[in-house]
Amino acid sequence: MLDKEMIRDPREWQLVIEAGVDTLSVMMFSQREHQSLIYREIPLARDISPLRAFQDAVYDNPLLLGDFGRTTLLIPSRRVVVTPDILDDDSRRETYLSAFPPATADTPEEMITETLPDLHTVITMGVDREFVGFARRTFNNPALRHTLTPTALYFKSKHPGAARGKMIANLRPDRCDIVMLGEHAPQVINSYPTRDPMDALYYIMACRQAYGLLPSDELILAGDTATRAAVTPQLRRFIRYVIPAILPASMFRAGRDALRAPFEVTVTPLTGQQLTQ
């Protein structure tokens, strides 16, 4: 359990939470204190609604209710649309979002939009309105982000110039997040559901083939260790350079537990100023 006594003054700390299906991934750290980082994986109940499971996990860990200096909530919504920022029109994005299977009638949604200026891109997702309401009532001015956002922003920051063919795949047990950069704007920012590692292999190779990447165009792999171990030998049959993502030095200084956190959670604190909502 995360007790309030674990942190003296939460206002000097950042909190990042990823709300998964089975687990709540929680990372917090103080920018003033090296090796202060705390990471926990909190199981979520499966026999109740996702909203109730999230609420119970938060209330069972009182530290999460603290007045943190910055709070970011990452949401892996499957109802997400990525568009160029020139289509800066809420009604148009809502139309695109409506092409996805609709939310059930008893769970009305709120449309959340993030503008990523460095990528000339807008990410729009539909999120359960009750979930959004609980998050905003419970946490201190939380930033609500899609799980794709920090990976895309961080990867772009590492390749600020001409970046055609730069590709990262962030592997999670139930999904594969892919970001592929182009000369002026991303070619791919998408999340693909997976049931086993070979699904991730398929989506990676399909994206590379669709956009004409060469075997010499490197692929950076982040995320789940077991999934990476399963797909790397297969990928190296077709791609010359398959490289593991490197943990940012600043987060390593924050604490070794950053190695245990999901990649998108770890890099979130490094991307907070690169978008608007």
N, C-alpha and C positions, 0 to 999 in steps of 0.2 A: 504493500500500500504506500502511496505517496502522501506523506503527512505534511501539514503546513510547517512544522518545525524544521523540515529539511532545508528550508531557505529563509534567511533572515529578512531580506528585503527583495521581494519579487519584482519590484519596479526597476531594478538593475539587471533583470534577466529577460531573455527571450524564451518564448514557448512555441513549439511547433507540434501540431497533432495531425496525424493522418488517420482518417476514419475508414478502416478497411471493413471487409465482410466478417472476418473472424477475430480481428485484433485491432486494438487501438495502439498505434505507434506514437510514443510521446518522447520528445527531446527538449531539454531545457538547459540553458547555460548562461553564464555571466560573461560579458565581453571584458570585464575588468579583472577577471580571475582565470588564469590558466588552469587547465585540468579540473574545471568546475562542472563539466558537462555531465548531465544525468540522462540516461536513456532507459525506457521501460517499454515492454510489450504487454499490454493489458488484454486478457481474453475477453471477448464479447459473447454474451449468451446467444444461443441460436434458437431457443424455444420461445422467444418473444419477438416483438417487432424490432427492426433495426434502430428506430428512434429510441425506443425504451431501453434497448441494450446499451446504446450510446449514453443515454442519461444516467443509467445505473453505474456505468463504468466511471463517469465523471464524478458522481456523488460519492462513490466508494473511495475516491482518491482526492481528498480535500485540497491538496496542494494545487490541483488544477483550477481551483476557484480563486486563486490568488490574483492580486492586481499586478500582472506582469507588464513590463515596459512595452513589449511587443508580442502579440499573439497571432499566429498564422494557423488556419485550419485548412488542411489539404483534403479535397473531396474527389474520389475517383469515379465521378459520374460517367455513366455510359451514354448519357444524353448530352453530347458535346459537339459543337460545330466550330471549326477553325476557318476563318475567312481573312482575306486581305483587308488592311485598315481603310482602304479607299471605299469599301462598302460599309461606311460608318453610319448605319441606319438600323435602329433597334427593330423596327417592324420587319425589315428584310431579314435580319438574323433570326427573328422569331419565326418567320416563315420557313427558313432553312431548318430550324430546330424541330418544327412540327412534322418534318418528313420522317423523323425517327418514330418508333413505336411510342404512342402516347403514354404518359403516366396514368395510373388508374384514377378513376373519377374521385375516389375518396382520399387521394393524396395530391392536392393542388400544388403546383410548382411555382417557384420564383426563378426568373431568368437572371443569371448573374453574368456580367460581362467584364472581361479583363482586356485592356489594351496593352500590347507589348510593343512599345515604340521602336526598340532596337531591331525588332523582327518584322516591323510593318504588318503586324498581325493582330487579330482580335480573337479571343477564345470566349465562346458563349456556352454556358451549361445550364441545364434545368436541374434544380435541386428542390427536394421536398420542402414546402414552405414552413411546415412545423419544425423541421430540423433547423432551417435558417433562423427562425424565430427563437428557438431555444439557444442556439449558439450566440446570437446577439444579446440575449438577456443574461447569459451565464458568464461569458468571457468579456474581458476588457477590450472593447473596440476591435474585435477579431477581423483580420483580413481573410476572406474566403477565396481560396485559389483552387483551380483544378490541379490534379497531380501532375499533369503534363507541363504546367507553367514553369516550375523551378528548373526542371531538366532542360527545357528549351532555352531559357534565359541564360543559364549557366554555360551551356554548350556554346551558345552564340558569343558570350563574353570571351571565350577562349579562342575564337576565330573571328576577330573583328573585321578583317579584310575580306578579299575574295575567298569564298568558302565553298564553292560548288563541289559536291561529292563528299563533304564532311558528314559523317553519319555516326550517331550513337544509338544503341539499343539498351534500354533500361529494363532488365528482366525481373519480373515479379512472379510469385508462384501461380497467379491466375491471370496474368496479362503481360504483354510486351509493349512498352512505350518506345516509339521510334521517332527520332528527330533527324531530318536530313536537310542540310543547308544548301541553298543555291547562291548564285552570284549576288542577288539583291534581296531575295526573300526566301523563306523556307520552301522546300519542295514537299516535305512531309512533316507534319506534327500530328501524330495519331497514336491511339492506344488500341491494341488488338487483344481480345480475350483469348486465353490459352488454357488448354487442359493438360498438356504435357510439354516438355522442352522442344519436341519436334514441331509443334505449332509455332513456336517462336522462330525456329529455323526457317520455316516456310515464309513467314511474314517478312523476315529480314531479306531473304533472297528475292522475294517477289518485288519488294520496294526497290532493291538495287537493279533488278532487271528492267522494271518499268521506267526508271530514270537513267538508264544507260551507264551505270557505274562500272568501272573496270576492276579486274582482280587486284590491281595495284592501289585502288582507292581504299584507304584504311577504314576499319570498323572498330569503334570503341565500345566495349561491353561493360555495363554497370549492372548493379543489382544483385539478385539472389545467387549465392555462391554455388549451390548445387545445380541450378539451371545453367549457369555459365559453364560449369565443368562438363555438363552433358552436351552442350551445343558447340563448344569451342573446337573440338577435334573435327566435327563435321563441317563447320564454317571454314576451317583452314584448308579444306579440300578445294574451295572455290575462291577464297579471299587470301591474298598474300600477307596482309597485315591485320591480324585480329589482336587488339591491344586492350588490356584491362584498364578501366577508368581509375585514375589516381585520386585518392582522398585529398581535398584541398588542405594545404598546410595550415591555414588559419583554423580550420575545424579540428585538425589533429591536435593543435595546441590547446584547443578548448577542452579536449578530453578524449582518451582512447576509446570510450564507449561510442564515439562517432562511427567507428568501424562496424558496429553492430546495427546501426540505424539504416533504413532504406535510403538509397542514393538521393531520391528526391527530397527526403526529409533533411538529410545532411547539408545539401546545397541551398536550401530555402533561405537561410539567413544571409546568404551572399547575393541574393537577387531581389531583395525587397524594394530597392529604389528604382528598378528598371521597368516598372509597369504602373499603370493607373487602373482604377476600378470605378 
